[in-house]
Amino acid sequence: MPPAAFAAAASCVGQRRARPPRVHPVRRHRRRRAPVRRPRPPQPRDGGMVVRDAPLGAVLWRAAPLGGELRMRPRLTVPILERDMSLPSRTPSGPHHVIVAGGGFAAVEALLALRALAEERVTLELIASDPLLRYRPSATGEPFGADEVVAFELVQLAARAGAAFRRDAVTAVLPSQRAVRLASGQTRGYDSLLLALGARRRAAIPGALTFRDQRDVHHVRRVLDELRDGRLRRVVFAAPLGVAWTLPLYELAVMAARRVEEEGADASITLVTPERQPLEVFGRPGSEAVSTLLADHGVHVICGALPRAVTRDGLELRYGGTVAAERVIAVPQLAGPRLAGVPADWNGFIATDRDSRVTDVPGIYAAGDLTTFPVKQGGLATQQADAAAAAIAAAAGAPVPDERARYVLRARLLGADAPLYLRAELDDRGQPVDGGASVDDELPWWPSGKVIGRHLSGCLAQLAPTGAAA
C-alpha cells in the first residue's frame, strides 16, 4: 500500500459514519364504514308480480311460501325502463289519450281537428300556462287604431272540442314513459303528445326598439308622437337576418308613412330587409304588389341589407354602410323553447316530417313556431296541426283519408285604403312555388281574419272575445 493511502486509512479509524435521521410515518386511524343497508324487497299486491326500480334493470319478484313463512323469491331479471307507477294506465282497448301542450292557434286547431276526425276514439287534454288565446297578429294595427288584439278563453275553446283544460306548463317530456312533467310537479301520461308551445321572441338588433306584439305597442305610439311633434325626422324599420315572416314590419312601415303623410310631417320612413325583394315569400306577384304599395306611400326600401346595430349615426349594416336614422324599430328573432327530453337544433327548434312527427321520437308531434319550418305564421301553424291531428287520429284507429297538400300561406296586409290579400303556396323548404301566388283586393276567403284555420276560423267567429288582450 502506498504511504499516502495508508495515512488516509489510518485517519478514518475510530470515526462513525453519519446516518440520516429516521422519519416515522404518521399512523392514521381508518374510519369504519357504515353498514350497507340493503333495500327491502317490494311487497306484492294481491299476490301478484311487482316491479323493483333499478337504473339498468329490475328484478321480478313473486311471493312464495317457505316453511310456512311468506318470503320473496327472485324469479327473473330483465332490463326495463323507469316508469312512474302513479301514471294512469293506458290499455289498447281504451280511448287514445292525447295531450296538447300550448295555448296558441296550432293547439286549438289540433283539438278541434282531432275531435272531428277521431270522434270518441280519443280523450283530449289541453295544458297551457296562459288561460287566454290572444290574437297577436292584430297588434300591428293597434297603434294606428286600425285593429285590436282580442282574447278568447281557452276553457271555452277546449269545451268546444270536448277536451279537459289544465292550467300548467310542460317542463319536460319523458318519451320512455310516455309522460310529461309539469311545472306543478305532476306527471301526466299520454298515448300521443302534440307540442304547440310557440317560440321565444328576443331582440336581435342592439339599440333598436323591438316590436313583438301588443306588449310593445307603446314603442310605436311614442315614435308616432315624436314624428307628429317634429322631434323625429328619420325612422327606420329593420328586419334581422333569419326572419322569414316579415309582413308585420311592412304593415308598421306603411301605416307609419301614411300617418306622416296625413299629418304633413317632414319625415322619412325607410325599410331595411335582408330579403332580395319585398315580401319575397309571396313570390313575384306579391312582391310587385307590395313594392307598389310602398312606393305610393313614400317608403324607401333597402333590400339585401343585413342590419348589425344602432349607433349614433343610424343603423349600421354588416359589410359596411350606415342608414341614417334617429329611431329604429325591428321585429324580433325567434328561438325554440328547448324542451327537455325532445331533440332540437342549435336554435332550439324541433325537426318534424310532413305529418308533423318529431324525428326519432315515437308518439310525439310538433306544430307551429317551435318547428324548424322557416316561415313562422299562425295559418301555417294550423296546417301543421291538421297534419298532426290526422296522423294521431289514424293511430287511434280512425279512418283518415290521405290529403297531403302543399302549405298555403294566406295574409291580410293593412296600410292602404283597403286591405291587400296575399296568397302563396310553399314547398317543404318554405319557398314559394311557381304559379301558386296571387293578390286580391277583395276578401277571397271567409271568415275574415289574419289567421286562417280549417276548424279554428269558424270556431272563433262563433265565440265572443273576452275583450282586449293585455
C-alpha positions as CSV (number, residue, x, y, z in Angstrom):
1,M,0.0,0.0,0.0
2,P,1.4,3.4,-0.8
3,P,2.2,5.7,2.2
4,A,-0.5,8.2,1.3
5,A,-3.3,5.6,1.1
6,F,-2.1,4.1,4.4
7,A,-2.2,7.5,6.1
8,A,-5.8,8.1,4.8
9,A,-7.0,4.8,6.0
10,A,-5.4,5.3,9.4
11,S,-7.2,8.7,9.8
12,C,-10.6,7.0,9.4
13,V,-10.1,4.6,12.2
14,G,-12.4,5.3,15.2
15,Q,-14.8,7.6,13.2
16,R,-18.5,6.6,12.9
17,R,-20.4,7.1,9.6
18,A,-23.2,9.7,9.8
19,R,-26.7,8.3,9.4
20,P,-29.8,10.2,8.2
21,P,-32.5,10.8,10.8
22,R,-35.3,8.4,11.0
23,V,-38.7,9.6,9.9
24,H,-41.6,7.8,11.5
25,P,-44.8,7.7,9.4
26,V,-47.9,9.1,10.9
27,R,-50.4,6.5,11.6
28,R,-53.9,7.4,10.5
29,H,-56.9,5.7,12.0
30,R,-59.1,4.2,9.5
31,R,-62.7,5.2,9.5
32,R,-65.2,2.5,10.0
33,R,-67.5,2.1,7.1
34,A,-71.2,2.4,7.7
35,P,-73.1,-0.8,7.3
36,V,-74.7,-1.2,4.0
37,R,-78.4,-1.4,4.3
38,R,-79.9,-3.3,1.5
39,P,-83.3,-2.1,0.3
40,R,-86.2,-4.2,1.3
41,P,-87.8,-6.1,-1.5
42,P,-91.1,-4.7,-2.6
43,Q,-94.2,-6.3,-1.2
44,P,-96.6,-7.9,-3.6
45,R,-100.1,-6.5,-4.0
46,D,-102.8,-9.2,-4.1
47,G,-100.2,-11.9,-4.5
48,G,-99.2,-10.6,-7.9
49,M,-95.9,-9.7,-9.6
50,V,-94.3,-6.4,-8.7
51,V,-91.5,-4.3,-10.3
52,R,-88.4,-3.2,-8.4
53,D,-87.0,0.0,-9.8
54,A,-83.3,0.0,-11.0
55,P,-81.4,2.2,-13.3
56,L,-80.3,-0.5,-15.7
57,G,-82.7,-3.3,-15.0
58,A,-85.1,-4.8,-12.5
59,V,-85.8,-8.0,-10.7
60,L,-89.2,-9.5,-10.9
61,W,-90.3,-10.9,-7.5
62,R,-93.0,-13.3,-6.7
63,A,-94.4,-14.2,-3.3
64,A,-93.7,-17.9,-2.4
65,P,-94.3,-19.7,0.9
66,L,-91.1,-21.1,2.5
67,G,-91.6,-23.2,5.6
68,G,-94.9,-21.6,6.5
69,E,-93.5,-18.1,6.2
70,L,-94.1,-15.7,3.3
71,R,-90.8,-14.8,1.6
72,M,-89.8,-13.0,-1.6
73,R,-88.0,-15.1,-4.2
74,P,-86.3,-13.6,-7.3
75,R,-87.9,-15.1,-10.4
76,L,-86.3,-13.3,-13.4
77,T,-84.0,-10.4,-14.2
78,V,-84.9,-8.3,-17.2
79,P,-84.0,-4.8,-18.4
80,I,-86.8,-2.3,-18.1
81,L,-87.4,1.4,-18.4
82,E,-88.1,3.6,-15.5
83,R,-91.8,4.2,-15.1
84,D,-93.9,6.3,-12.7
85,M,-96.4,3.7,-11.3
86,S,-98.8,6.6,-10.4
87,L,-99.5,7.3,-14.1
88,P,-102.9,6.3,-15.3
89,S,-102.9,3.0,-17.1
90,R,-103.5,3.1,-20.9
91,T,-104.8,-0.1,-22.3
92,P,-105.3,-0.8,-26.0
93,S,-109.0,-1.3,-25.5
94,G,-109.5,2.2,-24.0
95,P,-109.6,5.5,-25.9
96,H,-106.4,7.0,-27.2
97,H,-105.3,9.8,-24.7
98,V,-103.8,12.9,-26.4
99,I,-102.1,15.7,-24.6
100,V,-101.8,19.0,-26.5
101,A,-99.2,21.3,-24.9
102,G,-99.6,25.0,-25.7
103,G,-102.3,27.7,-26.0
104,G,-101.9,29.2,-29.4
105,F,-103.6,28.8,-32.8
106,A,-102.0,25.4,-33.5
107,A,-103.1,23.9,-30.2
108,V,-106.7,24.9,-30.5
109,E,-106.8,23.8,-34.2
110,A,-105.4,20.4,-33.2
111,L,-108.1,19.9,-30.6
112,L,-110.9,20.8,-33.0
113,A,-109.4,18.6,-35.8
114,L,-108.9,15.6,-33.5
115,R,-112.5,15.7,-32.3
116,A,-113.7,16.0,-35.9
117,L,-111.5,13.1,-37.2
118,A,-111.3,10.7,-34.3
119,E,-114.6,11.5,-32.6
120,E,-114.9,9.3,-29.4
121,R,-111.7,7.3,-30.1
122,V,-109.6,9.9,-28.3
123,T,-109.6,11.7,-25.0
124,L,-108.1,15.2,-25.2
125,E,-106.3,17.2,-22.6
126,L,-105.0,20.8,-23.2
127,I,-102.2,22.1,-21.0
128,A,-101.3,25.8,-21.1
129,S,-99.9,28.3,-18.7
130,D,-101.9,31.2,-20.2
131,P,-105.7,30.8,-19.9
132,L,-106.3,33.0,-22.9
133,L,-105.8,32.7,-26.6
134,R,-104.5,36.1,-27.7
135,Y,-105.0,37.2,-31.3
136,R,-101.5,38.7,-31.5
137,P,-101.2,39.2,-35.3
138,S,-103.6,42.2,-34.9
139,A,-101.1,44.0,-32.8
140,T,-99.6,45.9,-35.8
141,G,-102.8,47.9,-36.3
142,E,-103.4,48.7,-32.7
143,P,-101.1,51.8,-32.5
144,F,-102.9,53.3,-35.5
145,G,-106.5,52.4,-34.5
146,A,-106.9,50.1,-37.4
147,D,-107.2,46.8,-35.4
148,E,-107.3,45.5,-31.9
149,V,-105.8,42.5,-30.1
150,V,-108.6,40.4,-28.6
151,A,-108.5,37.3,-26.4
152,F,-110.6,34.1,-26.1
153,E,-111.0,31.8,-23.1
154,L,-109.1,28.5,-23.6
155,V,-111.7,26.8,-21.3
156,Q,-114.4,27.6,-23.8
157,L,-112.3,26.6,-26.8
158,A,-111.4,23.3,-25.1
159,A,-115.0,22.6,-24.2
160,R,-115.9,23.0,-27.9
161,A,-113.6,20.1,-28.6
162,G,-114.7,18.1,-25.6
163,A,-111.2,18.5,-24.0
164,A,-110.1,19.0,-20.5
165,F,-108.1,22.1,-19.8
166,R,-105.3,22.2,-17.3
167,R,-103.6,25.5,-16.4
168,D,-100.0,24.4,-16.1
169,A,-96.8,24.3,-18.1
170,V,-95.0,21.3,-19.6
171,T,-91.3,21.5,-18.5
172,A,-90.0,18.1,-19.7
173,V,-91.0,15.1,-21.8
174,L,-90.3,11.5,-20.7
175,P,-90.5,9.6,-24.0
176,S,-89.7,6.2,-22.5
177,Q,-92.6,6.6,-20.0
178,R,-94.9,8.3,-22.5
179,A,-95.4,11.1,-20.0
180,V,-94.8,14.8,-19.5
181,R,-93.6,16.6,-16.4
182,L,-95.4,19.8,-15.4
183,A,-94.2,22.9,-13.6
184,S,-96.5,22.0,-10.7
185,G,-94.5,18.8,-10.2
186,Q,-97.2,16.4,-11.5
187,T,-96.6,13.8,-14.2
188,R,-99.2,13.2,-16.9
189,G,-99.3,10.1,-19.2
190,Y,-100.2,10.2,-22.8
191,D,-100.6,7.9,-25.8
192,S,-99.8,10.8,-28.3
193,L,-98.3,14.2,-27.5
194,L,-98.6,17.3,-29.6
195,L,-96.2,20.2,-28.8
196,A,-97.5,23.6,-29.8
197,L,-95.6,25.8,-27.4
198,G,-94.6,28.5,-29.8
199,A,-91.2,30.2,-29.8
200,R,-89.3,32.7,-27.7
201,R,-89.0,36.2,-29.1
202,R,-85.7,38.0,-28.5
203,A,-84.2,41.3,-29.6
204,A,-81.8,40.9,-32.5
205,I,-80.6,44.4,-33.3
206,P,-78.8,46.2,-30.4
207,G,-80.1,49.7,-29.8
208,A,-83.4,49.2,-31.8
209,L,-86.9,49.1,-30.4
210,T,-88.2,45.6,-30.8
211,F,-91.8,45.1,-31.7
212,R,-93.1,41.6,-30.6
213,D,-96.8,42.0,-30.2
214,Q,-99.4,44.1,-28.2
215,R,-96.8,44.3,-25.4
216,D,-94.7,46.7,-27.5
217,V,-97.5,48.9,-28.9
218,H,-96.3,51.8,-26.6
219,H,-93.0,52.0,-28.5
220,V,-94.8,52.7,-31.8
221,R,-97.1,55.2,-30.2
222,R,-94.2,57.1,-28.8
223,V,-92.5,57.2,-32.2
224,L,-95.7,58.5,-33.8
225,D,-95.9,61.2,-31.2
226,E,-92.4,62.3,-31.8
227,L,-93.0,62.4,-35.6
228,R,-96.1,64.5,-35.1
229,D,-94.2,67.0,-32.9
230,G,-91.3,67.2,-35.2
231,R,-88.8,65.7,-32.8
232,L,-88.0,62.9,-35.3
233,R,-87.3,63.2,-39.0
234,R,-85.8,59.8,-39.9
235,V,-87.3,56.5,-38.8
236,V,-86.1,53.1,-40.0
237,F,-88.0,49.7,-39.8
238,A,-85.5,46.8,-39.9
239,A,-85.7,43.0,-40.2
240,P,-82.8,41.0,-38.8
241,L,-81.2,38.1,-40.6
242,G,-83.1,34.8,-40.3
243,V,-86.6,36.1,-40.1
244,A,-88.7,34.8,-43.0
245,W,-92.1,36.2,-41.9
246,T,-91.6,40.0,-42.2
247,L,-95.2,41.1,-43.0
248,P,-95.7,42.8,-39.6
249,L,-92.7,45.1,-40.4
250,Y,-94.2,46.1,-43.7
251,E,-97.5,46.9,-42.1
252,L,-95.9,49.1,-39.5
253,A,-93.8,51.0,-42.1
254,V,-96.8,51.6,-44.5
255,M,-99.1,52.8,-41.7
256,A,-96.4,55.0,-40.2
257,A,-95.7,56.6,-43.6
258,R,-99.4,57.1,-44.2
259,R,-99.7,58.8,-40.7
260,V,-96.8,61.1,-41.6
261,E,-98.5,62.0,-44.9
262,E,-101.8,62.7,-43.3
263,E,-100.3,64.9,-40.6
264,G,-98.0,66.7,-43.0
265,A,-94.9,66.0,-41.0
266,D,-91.5,66.5,-42.5
267,A,-90.1,63.0,-42.0
268,S,-88.8,60.0,-44.0
269,I,-89.7,56.3,-43.5
270,T,-87.2,53.6,-44.6
271,L,-87.5,49.8,-44.5
272,V,-84.3,47.7,-44.4
273,T,-84.6,43.9,-45.0
274,P,-82.2,41.1,-45.9
275,E,-84.8,39.9,-48.5
276,R,-83.9,40.1,-52.2
277,Q,-87.2,41.8,-52.9
278,P,-90.1,43.0,-50.6
279,L,-92.1,40.2,-49.1
280,E,-90.4,37.6,-51.3
281,V,-92.2,34.7,-49.5
282,F,-95.3,35.6,-51.6
283,G,-93.5,35.2,-54.9
284,R,-93.3,37.7,-57.7
285,P,-97.0,38.8,-57.8
286,G,-97.0,39.5,-54.1
287,S,-93.6,41.3,-54.2
288,E,-94.7,43.5,-57.0
289,A,-97.9,44.5,-55.3
290,V,-96.2,45.3,-52.0
291,S,-93.5,47.3,-53.9
292,T,-96.2,49.4,-55.5
293,L,-97.8,50.0,-52.1
294,L,-94.6,51.1,-50.5
295,A,-93.8,53.5,-53.3
296,D,-97.3,55.0,-53.2
297,H,-96.7,56.0,-49.6
298,G,-93.2,57.2,-50.0
299,V,-91.5,54.3,-48.1
300,H,-87.8,53.9,-49.2
301,V,-86.9,50.2,-49.3
302,I,-83.3,48.8,-49.0
303,C,-83.2,45.0,-49.8
304,G,-80.3,42.6,-49.4
305,A,-79.0,44.5,-46.3
306,L,-78.0,42.9,-43.0
307,P,-78.6,45.2,-40.0
308,R,-76.0,45.0,-37.3
309,A,-76.6,47.6,-34.6
310,V,-77.9,51.1,-33.9
311,T,-75.2,53.7,-33.5
312,R,-75.1,57.5,-33.2
313,D,-75.2,57.9,-36.9
314,G,-78.0,55.5,-37.5
315,L,-78.4,51.8,-38.4
316,E,-75.1,50.2,-39.1
317,L,-75.1,47.4,-41.7
318,R,-72.8,44.4,-41.9
319,Y,-70.1,44.6,-44.5
320,G,-70.1,48.4,-44.3
321,G,-72.6,51.2,-44.7
322,T,-74.9,53.1,-42.4
323,V,-78.5,54.1,-42.9
324,A,-79.3,57.5,-41.3
325,A,-81.9,57.1,-38.6
326,E,-83.0,58.7,-35.3
327,R,-85.2,55.7,-34.3
328,V,-85.1,52.1,-35.4
329,I,-88.0,49.7,-34.9
330,A,-87.2,46.0,-35.5
331,V,-89.0,42.7,-35.4
332,P,-87.6,40.0,-33.1
333,Q,-85.7,36.8,-33.9
334,L,-87.3,33.6,-32.8
335,A,-85.8,30.7,-30.8
336,G,-87.2,27.4,-29.9
337,P,-88.4,26.5,-26.3
338,R,-85.6,23.8,-25.8
339,L,-87.9,21.3,-24.0
340,A,-86.1,18.7,-22.0
341,G,-86.5,15.2,-23.5
342,V,-87.2,16.4,-27.1
343,P,-84.3,16.7,-29.6
344,A,-83.8,20.2,-31.0
345,D,-81.4,22.0,-33.3
346,W,-78.9,24.7,-32.4
347,N,-81.6,27.4,-32.0
348,G,-84.0,25.1,-30.1
349,F,-86.3,24.3,-33.0
350,I,-87.8,20.8,-33.4
351,A,-87.4,18.8,-36.6
352,T,-90.6,17.2,-38.0
353,D,-91.7,15.3,-41.0
354,R,-94.6,16.1,-43.3
355,D,-97.0,14.6,-40.8
356,S,-95.6,16.8,-38.0
357,R,-94.0,13.8,-36.3
358,V,-90.9,14.6,-34.3
359,T,-87.9,13.0,-35.7
360,D,-86.7,9.8,-33.9
361,V,-89.2,10.1,-31.0
362,P,-92.3,7.9,-31.4
363,G,-95.7,9.3,-30.3
364,I,-94.6,13.0,-30.2
365,Y,-95.7,15.6,-32.7
366,A,-95.0,19.3,-33.1
367,A,-96.7,22.2,-34.9
368,G,-96.2,25.9,-35.1
369,D,-93.3,28.3,-34.4
370,L,-91.3,25.7,-32.5
371,T,-90.6,23.6,-35.5
372,T,-87.7,24.0,-38.0
373,F,-90.0,25.2,-40.8
374,P,-88.6,28.6,-41.7
375,V,-91.8,30.5,-42.1
376,K,-93.4,31.2,-38.7
377,Q,-97.1,32.2,-39.3
378,G,-100.3,31.3,-37.5
379,G,-102.1,30.0,-40.6
380,L,-99.2,27.7,-41.4
381,A,-99.2,26.5,-37.8
382,T,-102.8,25.4,-38.1
383,Q,-102.0,23.4,-41.2
384,Q,-99.2,21.7,-39.4
385,A,-101.6,21.0,-36.5
386,D,-104.1,19.5,-39.0
387,A,-101.4,17.1,-40.3
388,A,-100.6,16.0,-36.8
389,A,-104.2,15.5,-35.9
390,A,-104.7,13.3,-39.0
391,A,-101.7,11.2,-38.0
392,I,-102.9,10.9,-34.4
393,A,-106.4,10.0,-35.4
394,A,-105.1,7.3,-37.7
395,A,-103.1,5.9,-34.8
396,A,-106.2,5.8,-32.7
397,G,-108.0,3.7,-35.4
398,A,-110.0,6.4,-37.2
399,P,-110.4,6.2,-41.0
400,V,-108.5,9.2,-42.2
401,P,-108.1,10.0,-45.9
402,D,-104.6,10.8,-47.2
403,E,-105.0,14.5,-48.1
404,R,-101.4,15.7,-48.2
405,A,-101.1,19.1,-49.9
406,R,-98.6,22.0,-50.0
407,Y,-98.6,24.6,-47.3
408,V,-100.7,27.6,-48.3
409,L,-99.7,31.0,-46.9
410,R,-102.5,33.5,-46.6
411,A,-102.2,37.0,-45.2
412,R,-104.0,40.3,-45.0
413,L,-101.8,43.3,-45.3
414,L,-103.0,46.6,-43.7
415,G,-102.0,50.1,-44.7
416,A,-103.8,51.0,-47.8
417,D,-107.3,52.3,-48.2
418,A,-108.4,48.7,-48.4
419,P,-106.5,45.6,-47.1
420,L,-104.4,43.6,-49.5
421,Y,-105.0,39.9,-49.5
422,L,-101.9,37.8,-50.4
423,R,-101.7,34.0,-51.1
424,A,-98.8,31.7,-51.9
425,E,-98.1,28.0,-52.0
426,L,-94.9,26.9,-50.3
427,D,-92.7,23.8,-50.6
428,D,-91.2,21.9,-47.7
429,R,-88.3,24.5,-47.5
430,G,-90.7,27.4,-47.2
431,Q,-90.0,28.7,-50.7
432,P,-92.9,29.9,-52.9
433,V,-94.0,27.6,-55.7
434,D,-94.2,28.9,-59.2
435,G,-97.7,29.7,-60.2
436,G,-99.1,29.4,-56.7
437,A,-99.1,33.1,-55.7
438,S,-102.0,35.5,-56.1
439,V,-103.0,39.0,-54.9
440,D,-106.6,40.2,-54.3
441,D,-108.2,43.5,-53.4
442,E,-111.4,41.8,-52.2
443,L,-111.8,39.2,-49.5
444,P,-111.1,35.8,-51.1
445,W,-111.8,33.6,-48.0
446,W,-114.3,33.6,-45.1
447,P,-114.3,34.1,-42.2
448,S,-112.1,37.2,-42.4
449,G,-109.0,37.2,-40.2
450,K,-105.3,37.3,-40.2
451,V,-105.0,33.6,-39.2
452,I,-106.9,31.1,-41.3
453,G,-107.5,27.6,-39.9
454,R,-109.8,24.9,-41.2
455,H,-111.5,24.4,-37.9
456,L,-110.3,27.4,-35.9
457,S,-111.6,30.3,-38.0
458,G,-115.3,29.2,-37.8
459,C,-115.0,28.5,-34.1
460,L,-113.6,31.9,-33.3
461,A,-116.2,33.6,-35.4
462,Q,-118.9,32.0,-33.3
463,L,-117.4,33.0,-29.9
464,A,-117.4,36.4,-28.3
465,P,-113.9,37.5,-27.2
466,T,-113.3,38.4,-23.6
467,G,-112.0,41.8,-24.5
468,A,-108.8,43.5,-25.4
469,A,-105.7,41.4,-24.6
470,A,-103.1,42.9,-22.3
